[in-house]
Amino acid sequence: MNSKLKLPFLHVYNKFLQLISPLQGWRDGSRLLGAKFLGGLLVILVATLPFLENAQTGVIGAAVAIAWLMMWLSDRRDAEDQSVPIWTPIHLPLISYWAIALIATLLSPVRVAALDGMLKLTIYMIAFVSMSRMMRLGWRSVLVGTYLETALVVCAYAVQQWYLGAPELATWTDITSETAGTTRVYSFLGNPNLLAGYLIPALPLGAIAAIHWRSWGMKVLGAVVAILGAFCITQTQSRGGLLGLAAESFALVLLLVYWWGKRLPTWTLPVTFGGTAGAIALGTILVPTLRKRVVSIFGTEDSSNAFRVNVWMSVLNMIKVKPILGIGPGNKAFNLVYPLYQRSGYSALGAYSVPLELTVETGIIGVICYGWLIFSIFRQAWIALNRLRSDRNMDGLWIIAAIATIVGMMTHGLFDTVWYRPQVQLLWWLAIAIISSFYIAPIKHNES
């Protein structure tokens, strides 16, 4: 940067440090500015996801955002530990997408509604930054364990519904299809598709916990949640959830084979790939209700499929009108604009596809930027995984769990938008935070 331009920036930065210096001194004696307070709020946030209304979860999320902001402002930047950086390559596309969403909000035809969505997006992203930072401070197992313990309670209630039955409102099936009358479990979340989305991380995180954690009690917890989570997803009869479960199972198994690849025969990978595919296919064939549900994915004979196709056509028309920056983020903005384009009898609360929802909210620019974010996440995951693998550091197994979770959620998101609900969205950022927490900044050599 030109020295003439650099001086004003340094002056402003120094003034900023002087302004927040009282916070830096207050932090030494304040519990509200400490890491434990922020970590405690995150634990509460993760633990209460299935049980609270969205607005209540939003209040806790806002508290997390305020706690993080106070903690960030009170950081001692002159003594910051550069070996544990807060900034990672994931943050640049993240902030870029946030900026695009902000511009889309300001230019939205329904600006007030889009501001609500922008606020939610900001809280989610600050929750990610908070989780990433706390995981660097040793809270990774605490946050993962909180999710697994909560998921166990959720699964227990879902199993009870499967065994004893659930109210008819939980069927959510085409009354003319072969699966009509089949009970779809939904546990505390009130919607089987939402329950499937919430439980997508259960299999990868539970399986890795069973392998990695040393305590036998925690190993058992991980194994039980992994098994029950997979079972409950099948009983939600959520087609997107079933596809997500299959995708994450493939990813989890293949990455585990890669992790131990140096100690295994060369034929292990193809055999494992074929065996996993065969097990999934066999399970689908042998379970009648599951087989019928999977078959109903293809074609438009099922009314649910036909409904989605009609909604997608309407959403594409919305995108054609505002292709560059979209209508602004959030379901409220969508609900105000969609009726202008919907086909008669096909009202919807969302696009029923995350890529389409991203495009309609933030346009082509936004979806390209989010694609950059996804690429950065997988790139950093792969770099960290190989580094830890070469060091024989078993913590790398958590990266495998995070990758599998992201793959499962992305697959589910192709056909549904429960991904936008806080019960799923915050777990998405939890998985990304696991990857981000393993980043190590390259060492900078001083030029002589």
N, C-alpha and C positions, 0 to 999 in steps of 0.2 A: 504494500500500500504506500502511496506517496506520503512523504513525511509531513507535507503541509496539511494533508487530509487526516493523517493519523493523530496529530496533536489534539484536535477537537474531540475525537473519539476517546482518547485517553483522559482528557479533562472531564468529559461526561461520566466515564467509567469511575474515575476517582471520586467524583461527587456522589455517585450512586453508592460506592463503598462507605463513604462518610455518612450517608443518610441511613444506611442499614446497620452501621456499627453498633448502635445500642442493642439491636437484636442479637448480634454476635456475642456481646457480653452477657445478655440476659439468658442466652441458651445454656450457659454453664450451670446456672442454678434453677432452670425451669424444666419441669417434666413435660410440659406441653410441647416443647420444641425438641424433645429427644426422640431417638430412633424407636425406643420401646413404645412410646405413645402411638406413633404412626403404625408400627407393626401390630399393635393391639387393635387399632381400628381396622386394619386389613384383615385380621383374623375374624373379627366380628362381621365384616362385609362378606367374606367367603362363607362363613358358617351359617349366615341367615338367608342366603340367596333363595333357597327353595321355599322359605316359610313366610316371607314378607311380600307385601304389595310393591309394585314397581316404584311408586312414589316414596315409600319408606326406604327402599334400597337406595333411591336417589339421595335421600337425606344423609345416609351414611357415606355414600360416595362423595357428596359435597364436603362432608367433614374430613374425609381422607384428602381431598384436594386442598383444603385450607391448611391441614396439618403439614402436607408436603410443601406447600408454598412457604409457610413459616420456617420450616426446616431448611429449605433451599436458601431463603433470604438470610438465614443466620449461619450459613456455612462460612467457615474461615477459609477464604479462597487463597490466602497467602500460605496456608499450611495444608492445602488439599493434597491428598495422597494420589499422585499421578499413576501409581501402579494399579489402582482400583478406580478406573474412570467411570464417571456417570454418563458421559456421552459415548455412544457407540454408533457404528455405521447404520444401525436400524433407525436411529433417531432422525437422521436427515430426511429420508422419504416420509417418515411419520409426520414431522413438522410441515413438510411440503404439502402433504395431503390435507393437513389441518388448515393450512393457509388457503388451499384451493376451495375447501368446504366453506371457509369464511367468506371468500369472494362470492361463491355461489349463493350464500345466505344473503349477502348485501344486495345482490342482483336478482334475488328471487321474486317471482310475482306474488308470493305469499310470505313476505319477509318476516312477519311476526311469528308465524308458525315455524318457519325455518330456524328462527333464533332458538326456539325450544329444542330442536334437534341438534343445533350447534352446541348448545350448553351440555346436552347429554354426551355428545361426541368428545367434548373437552374433558368431562369428568372421567369417561372411559380411558382416555389417553393418559390423564394424570394418574389414574389407578395403575396403569401399566408401568409408568415411570416409577411410581412408589413401590410396586412389587419388585421391579427389577433392582432397585436400590436396596431394599430390605433383604432380598436374596443374596446380594453381595455381602451383606452384614451377617449372614448365617441363618436367615429365616426361611430358606428354601424348603427344608423338611417340615418346618412348622406349618407353612401355608399349604403344602401338598397334603400333609397329614390332616389338616383341618378339612380340606375338601373330601378326603377319603372317609373320615369319620361321619361327616354330614351325609355323604352319598350312601353310606351304610344304612342310616336311618331312613333315607328316601327309598332305598331298595327294599327295606324290610316292609314298609307300607305298601309298596307296589306288589310285592310277593303276596301279601295278605289279600290285595284286590284280585290278583290272579287266582288265588285259591278259593276265596269266598265270593268273588264276583264284585262288580262295581256298578254304580247307578247307570242307567241306560244312556244318560247324556254323554257318557264317555266312549260310546261306540265309534262315532265319527266315520262311519262306513256307508257306502252306497247301498241303499235298502234293496236294490235290484241285483246286487253282486252276490257271489257265492260266500263272501265273508260277512254278509249282513248278520247282525246279532252277535258277532264275536266281541267279547269284552276286550277293550284296549285299556291297559292300565295307565294311570297318569299320576299316581301318588299325590304329593302335596302341591304339584304344579298345575293341576287342573286341565292339562292338555297333553295328550300322548306324544305329539310331535315335539312339544317343549321338553317333556321328560326325556325323550330320546336324545335331544340336543344336549341337555344337562349331563346325561350319563355317558356321552361319547368319550370324555377323558378318563372314565373309570377304568376301562380295560388297560390302556397303556400305563397310566400312573400307578394303578394297583399292581400290575404285573411287575413293573420295575421296582416298586417298593418291596414286593415280596422277594425279589432277587437281591436288592442292594442293602436294605436296612438290616442291621445286625440283631436287633431285638426280635425274638421269636414271636412275641405278641404283635409287633408291628408287621412282621412278615405275614402272619395269619390274617391280619386286618387287610393288607394289600391283596392277598390272594382271594379272600372272600369277596371283597368289593369288585375285583376284576371279574370274577365268575358271575356274581349276582348282577353286576352292571350290564354285562353282555346278555344275560338271560332276560333282564327286564327290558332291554332295548327290543329284543325279539317280541316280547309280549305287548309292547306299545303298538305293534303292527305298523309303525311308521316306515313307509317305503324309503324315504330319504335317510332315516336313521339306520335302516338295514344296510343300505348302500354305504353309509359312513362307517358302520361297524365292520363291513367286509373290507373296505379300503384301509382302515387303520390296522386291521388284523394283518393284512399283507405287509404293510409298512413296518409294523412292529416286528414280525417274524423275520423279514428280510434284513432289517437293520441289526437285529440280534445275531443273525448268522454272520453278517459282515463284521460285527464287533469281535466275535470269537473266531473269525475266519482263518487266522493264522494257525489255529490249533485244530482245525477241522479238515476233513478230506475235501478235495476239490469238487466232488459230486454233491456235497451237502446243500449248496445253494439251489441247484435245479430241483433236487429231490424235495427240499423244503417248500419251494415255490409250488410245485405240483401237489404236494401233500396238503398244503394249506388250501389251495383251490379245491382239491377233492373233498376235504373236510367240510368246507362251506357248501359245496354243491350237494354233498350227501345229506347234510343237515337240512337243507332246503327241501330236498326230495322226500325225506322221511317224515317231516312234520307237515301234515296236510294244510293247516291254517297258514303256516309260513309259506308253503309252496304256492297256495292260491294268492297270497298277498304279493309275493315276488312276481308271479306271472302277470298280475294286474298292473305292474309298472309299465308294461309295454302296450302301446296302442291307446286309443281314446274311448274305449267302450265303457270303462269305469268313469262315473260322473266326475270324480275328483280330478282325474287326468284331463278330461274335457274342460273342466272349469279352469284349470291352470293354463291350458293352451289359450283359451279365450282371454284370460287376464294378461298373458304374455303378449298377445297381439295388441291389446290396448296400450300396454306399457311401451311397446315399440313405437306406437304412434306418438306417445308423449315424448319419447327420446328424439323423434324426428323434428318436433317443434322446437326443442331446446337441446340441441346435441352437444354443445361445447361445454357448458357449465351446469346444465340441469336445472332443477327447480329448487335446489337447496335441500339440506339434510333433514331427516326425521320423518316419522310416520304421520305427524300432523300436517306437514306440507303435502305429503303424498295423498292424504285423505281429502284435502281441499281441491287438489288438481285432478286426481284420477277420475272423479265423476264426470268431468268434461269429455273424457275419452272412452269411458267404459262402454262395453256392449250391454245391451238390455239384459237384465237378469244376472249379471256377473259382477256384482259389487265385490270389492276386496280391500283389505287393510294394508296390503303390501304387494310386492311384485312376484312373490313366491319363487324368487331366484335371486341370490345375493349379487351375482354379476350384473343382472338387470337393474336391481335396486341401486347399486353403486352408480351405474350409468345414468339412471333417471334422476338421482339426487345431485351428482357432481359432474355429470357429463362425461364426454370422452376423455377430457384432460384428467378428470378425477380418477376414472377407472384405470388409465395408463399409470398414473402416479401410485395407485394402490397396488397395481401389478409390480411396480418397482419395489414397493415395500415388501411384498411377498417374496420377490426374488432375493432381496437383501436378507430377509429372515432365513431362507433356506441356505443361502451362501454362508452366512455367519454360523449357522448350525453345522454345516458340513465342515467348515474350517475348525471349529471348536471340537467337533466329534473326532476328527482325525488327529488333532493335537493330543487330546486326552487318551485316545486309543493308543497312540505311539508311546505315551507316558505310562500306560497301563493304569490310568486313574479311573476307578470305577464310577466316579461322579459323572462320567460321560454317558452313563446309562440314562440319566435324566434327560439328556438331549434327545435320545432315541424316543423316550416317552413323549416329549414335547412335539417332535416331528410327526409321530404317529397320530397324536391328538389333532394337530393342525390339518393333516391329510384327511382325517375322518370328518372334521368340521367343515372343511372346504367341500368335500363330496356331498355331505348333507345339505350344505348351503346352495348347491346347484338347483335344488328342487323345493326349497323352503326358505323362509326368512325368519325363523325363530332365532337365528344367529344374532339378530338385532335386539332380542330381549336380554335384559341384564343378567338373567340366570345363565345364559350361554355366552354373551358377549364378554363378560368379565372372566370367564374361564378361558376364552380365546386369548385374552391378553395375559392371563396367568401362564399359559403355555409359551407365549412369545417371551414373557419375562424370564422364564427359565433359560431360554436360549441366550437372551441378552445378558444375563447375569454371568455367563462364562466368558464374555469378551475380555481379551487382554490387549491393551493398546500397544502398538509397536514402540520399541525403545528409540527415542530420539537422541542421536549423537550430536554433541555440540561441535560446531565447526571452529577449528582453531584459526 
